[in-house]
Amino acid sequence: MKHLSFVLFLLLSLHGFSQRFSFVTAVSGLRNFSPGQKFWTIGQDFKMDIHLSEKQTLYLGFTYYREGKFRNSFETRAKSSSTIPQTIRYQVTSGWNMREFSIGWKHYFVGSFDAETTWNLYGAAGFGILFTKVTNTFNLSIDTALYQEAVRPAPGSGTFNRLTLDLALGYEYPLGGNFFIYGEARTWLPASDYFSPYLHYNKKVPFPVMGNLGMRILFGD
């Protein structure tokens, strides 16, 4: 949180050098493509854009999503050769609640942040911190006196965090009166990687593609 406070202080300081800024909000749909952990969910995206020039913008963003669920089957083996059955298959239903803070740079390839009559095309890149709460529910109880404990995933609730590389491509159109509608394709790529016992698989987490549809409101002189 200290790092986020510093980022917010930096953005507010930079705002002193810029006379114009925007508030951005959108409805977001997400499809996660992490191996064995694919799911759909919806959420909301908020951003503050600080316009440093017609083409260059610095942004601070926050995104949250409703719980996305998926299910996988796993197998555990008996500790003794005399135990019947020797293997038990069980299912784990998991739910992810994702929140992300991000900071990055937006560049207008076509148009500008204050275009009044023409459409805009922009690209954005930045870094984020992803916070995810995980809940793993087993369809049956495993007798650990007879069978090996589940190697993955761990039962119950836990969290995992990731640093992310954020990339986006968007289209804007002015409605007049400093209002813009926009559509955006966005992704988060994992910029950090560590083992979490609550994940079904630890490769390519997260690996989502998001589609955002929303509005930008321009303020300032």
C-alpha positions in Angstrom: 0.0 0.0 0.0 3.0 2.3 0.6 3.9 1.9 -3.1 0.3 2.7 -4.2 0.3 5.8 -2.0 3.5 7.0 -3.6 2.1 6.4 -7.1 -1.0 8.4 -6.2 1.1 11.2 -4.8 3.2 11.2 -8.0 0.1 11.3 -10.2 -1.4 14.2 -8.3 1.9 16.0 -8.5 2.0 15.5 -12.2 -1.5 16.8 -12.4 -0.2 20.1 -11.2 1.7 20.4 -14.6 -1.4 19.5 -16.6 -4.5 21.6 -16.8 -6.8 18.7 -18.1 -7.7 15.3 -16.8 -10.4 12.7 -17.4 -12.4 10.3 -15.4 -13.0 7.0 -17.1 -15.4 4.2 -16.3 -16.4 1.0 -18.2 -18.2 -2.3 -17.9 -15.7 -5.1 -18.5 -16.1 -8.7 -19.6 -13.2 -11.0 -18.9 -12.2 -14.5 -20.2 -9.2 -16.1 -18.4 -7.1 -18.5 -20.5 -4.8 -19.8 -17.8 -4.2 -23.6 -18.3 -6.9 -25.6 -16.5 -8.4 -22.4 -15.0 -10.6 -20.9 -17.8 -13.6 -18.9 -16.8 -15.8 -15.9 -17.7 -16.7 -13.0 -15.4 -17.8 -9.4 -15.5 -16.6 -6.3 -13.6 -16.0 -2.6 -13.7 -13.0 -0.5 -14.7 -12.1 2.9 -13.4 -9.3 5.2 -14.5 -8.0 8.7 -14.0 -6.2 10.1 -17.1 -3.8 13.0 -16.8 -3.3 14.6 -20.2 0.3 15.8 -20.6 -0.1 16.7 -24.3 -2.6 16.1 -27.1 -1.1 12.7 -27.7 0.4 11.6 -24.4 -1.6 10.6 -21.3 -0.6 9.1 -17.9 -3.2 6.9 -16.2 -4.0 5.4 -12.9 -6.5 2.5 -12.9 -8.5 0.2 -10.7 -10.4 -2.8 -11.9 -12.5 -5.4 -10.1 -14.4 -8.4 -11.2 -17.1 -10.7 -9.8 -16.1 -14.2 -8.8 -15.2 -16.4 -11.7 -15.7 -20.1 -11.3 -14.2 -23.2 -12.8 -13.8 -26.9 -11.9 -11.1 -29.6 -12.3 -10.8 -33.3 -11.4 -7.8 -34.7 -9.4 -6.7 -38.0 -8.0 -5.2 -39.1 -4.7 -3.7 -42.5 -3.9 -4.0 -44.8 -0.9 -1.1 -44.9 1.6 -1.4 -48.6 2.0 -1.6 -51.3 -0.7 -4.4 -53.0 1.3 -6.7 -50.0 1.1 -9.6 -50.3 -1.3 -10.0 -48.4 -3.6 -6.4 -47.6 -4.3 -7.3 -44.3 -5.9 -10.0 -41.7 -5.4 -11.0 -39.1 -7.9 -12.3 -35.8 -6.5 -13.5 -32.5 -8.0 -12.4 -29.1 -6.9 -14.6 -26.1 -7.7 -12.7 -22.8 -7.5 -13.7 -19.2 -7.4 -11.4 -16.2 -8.1 -12.2 -12.6 -7.0 -9.7 -10.3 -8.8 -8.7 -6.7 -8.1 -6.0 -4.8 -9.9 -4.3 -1.5 -9.5 -2.3 -0.2 -12.5 -0.3 2.7 -13.7 0.7 3.3 -17.3 1.0 5.4 -20.5 -1.6 6.0 -23.2 -0.7 7.2 -26.6 -3.1 8.5 -29.3 -2.2 7.1 -32.7 -5.1 8.8 -34.3 -6.8 11.9 -32.9 -6.2 13.4 -29.5 -7.6 13.4 -26.0 -9.7 16.5 -26.7 -10.9 15.7 -30.2 -14.3 17.2 -30.8 -15.5 15.8 -34.1 -13.1 13.0 -35.1 -12.6 9.4 -33.7 -9.6 8.4 -31.7 -7.4 5.3 -31.8 -5.0 4.7 -28.9 -2.7 2.2 -27.4 -1.7 1.8 -23.7 0.9 0.0 -21.7 1.7 -0.1 -18.0 2.3 -2.2 -14.9 -0.2 -3.5 -12.4 -0.5 -5.3 -9.1 -3.2 -8.0 -9.1 -4.8 -9.2 -5.8 -6.8 -12.4 -6.0 -8.9 -14.1 -3.4 -9.3 -17.9 -4.1 -11.9 -20.3 -2.7 -11.4 -24.0 -3.3 -14.3 -26.4 -2.5 -13.9 -30.2 -2.7 -16.9 -32.4 -3.6 -15.9 -35.0 -1.0 -13.8 -35.3 2.1 -10.5 -37.2 1.9 -9.5 -39.4 4.8 -5.9 -38.4 5.2 -5.3 -41.3 7.5 -5.8 -43.6 4.5 -5.1 -41.4 1.5 -2.4 -38.9 0.6 -3.3 -35.3 1.2 -4.2 -33.2 -1.9 -1.1 -31.9 -3.5 -3.0 -29.3 -5.5 -4.9 -27.2 -5.0 -5.1 -26.5 -1.2 -8.6 -26.6 0.2 -10.3 -23.6 1.7 -9.6 -19.9 1.0 -6.4 -18.0 0.4 -4.9 -15.3 -1.8 -2.2 -14.9 -4.5 -0.7 -11.7 -5.9 1.0 -11.0 -9.2 2.8 -8.2 -10.9 1.3 -7.7 -14.4 2.2 -6.1 -17.7 -0.9 -4.4 -19.0 -1.5 -3.8 -22.7 -4.6 -2.3 -24.4 -5.9 -1.0 -27.7 -8.9 1.3 -27.8 -11.3 3.3 -30.0 -13.0 6.5 -28.8 -15.7 8.7 -30.3 -16.7 12.2 -29.0 -20.3 12.7 -28.1 -19.9 16.5 -27.5 -19.7 18.4 -24.2 -16.4 16.7 -23.1 -18.0 13.2 -23.2 -16.5 10.3 -25.1 -17.6 6.7 -25.5 -15.0 4.1 -26.0 -14.4 0.4 -26.6 -11.2 -1.3 -25.5 -9.4 -4.7 -25.8 -7.0 -5.3 -22.9 -4.9 -8.0 -21.4 -2.7 -8.7 -18.3 0.5 -10.7 -18.7 2.2 -12.1 -15.6 5.3 -10.1 -14.8 6.0 -12.2 -11.7 5.8 -15.9 -11.0 5.8 -17.9 -7.8 4.2 -21.1 -6.5 0.8 -20.8 -4.9 -0.8 -23.8 -3.2 -4.3 -22.5 -4.0 -3.8 -22.6 -7.8 -4.8 -25.7 -9.8 -1.8 -25.0 -12.1 0.9 -22.3 -11.7 1.7 -21.6 -15.3 0.4 -18.4 -17.1 -1.4 -16.9 -14.2 -3.1 -14.6 -15.0 -3.8 -14.8 -18.7 -7.0 -12.9 -19.4 -8.5 -11.0 -22.4 -10.9 -8.2 -21.5 -13.4 -6.3 -23.5 -14.3 -2.9 -22.0 -17.2 -0.6 -23.1 -17.5 2.8 -21.3 -17.3 6.5 -21.1 -14.6 9.1 -20.6 -15.4 12.6 -19.1 -12.9 15.4 -19.7 -12.4 18.1 -17.1 -10.2 21.2 -16.9 -9.5 24.3 -18.9 
